[in-house]
Amino acid sequence: MKNQIKSTFIITGATGSIGRELATLLAGTSKPIVLACRNTERAEELRKSIVESTGNKQIYAHRLCLESRQSIVDFAKWLTEENFSVHALINNAGVVQRNYTVNEEGQEITFAVNYLGTLMLTYLTIPLIEPGGHIVFTTSMTRRLYSAEGIAIN
């Protein structure tokens, strides 16, 4: 059995502005961080940048696409196989689609990513949360810009 990687921060959507700032800030704690991102190239660039700027070598970049149930299951399986103990799951990833778009599973993408995928990830991660650990949800003010019909709201 692998050694347990303790007190890890998992940040979804880490390559975006809020996620990037959170990852960089939390890397200063010297705790392990998993950058859970759809775009693995950008995640790897961020990982290298954070390691270089903070000296924290316990930064991991791993693919997570919250619109895909299989990707979520694969990510949770990887966390378990790598023996992560989670200090905080920071659910930061989110999207807003202007046009109605569905994923391969037939779900509208904004709903799939922002709600269904986030819920599924949280549910699958709960067994890995250490005592006193946290689950955090961020949100964007973008949700106030559009009504349910996609009409801009001032």
C-alpha positions, 0 to 999 in steps of 0.5 A: 500500500502506498503512503498516505498523502495527507491534508491535500487540497483539491481545487477544481477549475484551478486554471481559471482566475479564482482557482489559480489564485487559490492554488498559488496561495494554498501552495504556500502552506506546503501542503499537497494540492491537486489541480483538478482541471479539464485542460491538462496542458494548462494544468501542467503549466500551472503546476510547474509555475506554482512549484517554481514560485513556491518551492512546494513540490507536492503539486499534482495536475490531474484531468477532471471534466465535470460534464462527464460522469466517467471522468469524475469516477476516474478522478475519484478512483485515482485519488483513492488509488494514490491514497490521498487524504483530503483536507479540503475539496474546493469546488470552484469549476463552473461554466456558463453556456450562452446556447443550449448545449448537451454533453455526451450523456444528454445533459445540458452542460451548464447544469451538468458541470455546475450542479450534477458533476460537482455533486457527484464529485463531492459525494465520491470524495466524502470518504477521503475527507479527513476528520475536520476537513472541509468541502467548499463551494465557490460561485460566480456573479455570472449567475446573476447576469442571465435569466433562465431564458438566457436574457441579460439581467441588469 
